[in-house]
Amino acid sequence: MQAAKARQQIVRYKMVHASRGKAVRAEPVVAGFEQGRIHLVGDFPYLEDELCQWVPGETKDSPNRMDAMVWAITELMLNEPEPEEAIIIYDAMETVRELELR
C-alpha cells in the first residue's frame, strides 16, 4: 500500500482477519487444485517456490504469496454460483438430454 501511495495510485483491497490457521484456510483451495477447478496461468516463480516449500507446522518463514493467493481464491469461490446438478445421458444418436435432480 505504501508503494501505491507514493505513486499516488488507487488500489482496491479488502481487509481480512485470519480466524483460522493457514493450513485450514487453504484446504478448499487445495481441493480445487486437486480437482482441476483452479489453475495458475502465467509465471509465478516466487509463489511456486512457496507452494512447494511450505510445510504446515515446520516451515519457519510465513508464506506471504501463498497466503495472499488463498485469500484471493477463497474470495472468488465465495462469489461463485452453485453448479446446477444434472445427469447427462448420451444416446446412440449422440443427442444430449439432461435430467434435473430434485
C-alpha positions as CSV (number, residue, x, y, z in Angstrom):
1,M,0.0,0.0,0.0
2,Q,2.8,2.4,0.7
3,A,4.2,2.0,-2.8
4,A,0.8,2.8,-4.2
5,K,0.5,5.9,-2.0
6,A,4.0,7.1,-3.0
7,R,2.9,6.9,-6.7
8,Q,-0.5,8.4,-5.9
9,Q,-2.3,5.3,-7.2
10,I,-5.6,4.0,-6.0
11,V,-5.6,0.3,-5.1
12,R,-8.8,-1.6,-4.3
13,Y,-8.3,-4.1,-1.4
14,K,-10.3,-5.9,1.2
15,M,-9.0,-6.0,4.8
16,V,-9.1,-9.6,6.2
17,H,-8.6,-11.1,9.6
18,A,-7.5,-14.7,10.0
19,S,-9.6,-16.6,12.5
20,R,-8.2,-20.0,11.3
21,G,-4.7,-21.2,10.6
22,K,-3.1,-21.1,7.1
23,A,-3.4,-24.9,6.6
24,V,-7.1,-25.0,7.5
25,R,-7.8,-21.9,5.4
26,A,-6.0,-23.4,2.4
27,E,-7.9,-26.8,2.4
28,P,-10.8,-25.8,0.0
29,V,-8.2,-24.1,-2.3
30,V,-6.0,-27.2,-2.3
31,A,-9.1,-29.3,-3.1
32,G,-9.9,-27.0,-6.1
33,F,-6.4,-27.5,-7.5
34,E,-6.6,-31.3,-7.0
35,Q,-10.0,-31.4,-8.7
36,G,-8.7,-29.4,-11.7
37,R,-11.1,-26.5,-11.0
38,I,-8.3,-24.0,-10.2
39,H,-5.3,-23.3,-12.4
40,L,-2.4,-20.8,-12.3
41,V,-1.9,-19.2,-15.7
42,G,1.4,-17.5,-16.2
43,D,4.8,-17.5,-14.5
44,F,4.8,-17.1,-10.7
45,P,8.2,-18.4,-9.6
46,Y,8.2,-16.9,-6.1
47,L,4.7,-18.2,-5.4
48,E,5.5,-21.6,-6.9
49,D,8.6,-21.8,-4.6
50,E,6.4,-21.0,-1.5
51,L,3.8,-23.6,-2.6
52,C,6.5,-26.3,-3.0
53,Q,8.5,-25.5,0.1
54,W,5.9,-24.6,2.8
55,V,5.2,-27.4,5.3
56,P,2.5,-26.6,7.9
57,G,3.9,-26.5,11.4
58,E,7.5,-26.9,10.2
59,T,8.4,-24.0,7.9
60,K,9.7,-21.0,9.8
61,D,9.1,-18.3,7.2
62,S,5.5,-17.2,6.6
63,P,4.3,-17.9,3.0
64,N,3.1,-14.5,2.2
65,R,2.4,-15.0,-1.5
66,M,0.7,-18.4,-0.9
67,D,-1.4,-16.8,1.8
68,A,-2.5,-14.0,-0.5
69,M,-3.4,-16.5,-3.2
70,V,-5.5,-18.5,-0.7
71,W,-7.4,-15.3,0.4
72,A,-8.0,-14.2,-3.2
73,I,-9.2,-17.6,-4.4
74,T,-11.4,-18.0,-1.3
75,E,-13.0,-14.7,-2.1
76,L,-13.6,-15.7,-5.7
77,M,-15.0,-19.1,-4.6
78,L,-17.5,-17.4,-2.2
79,N,-18.9,-15.4,-5.1
80,E,-19.1,-18.4,-7.4
81,P,-22.7,-19.6,-8.1
82,E,-23.5,-23.2,-7.2
83,P,-23.4,-25.5,-10.2
84,E,-26.6,-27.0,-11.3
85,E,-26.8,-30.7,-10.6
86,A,-27.7,-32.7,-13.7
87,I,-27.2,-36.2,-15.2
88,I,-26.2,-36.1,-18.8
89,I,-27.2,-39.1,-21.0
90,Y,-25.7,-39.7,-24.4
91,D,-27.9,-41.9,-26.7
92,A,-26.9,-43.7,-29.9
93,M,-27.8,-40.7,-31.9
94,E,-25.4,-38.6,-29.8
95,T,-28.2,-36.4,-28.6
96,V,-27.7,-34.9,-25.2
97,R,-30.5,-35.0,-22.7
98,E,-30.3,-33.5,-19.2
99,L,-32.3,-34.8,-16.2
100,E,-32.7,-32.4,-13.4
101,L,-32.0,-33.8,-9.9
102,R,-34.6,-32.6,-7.3
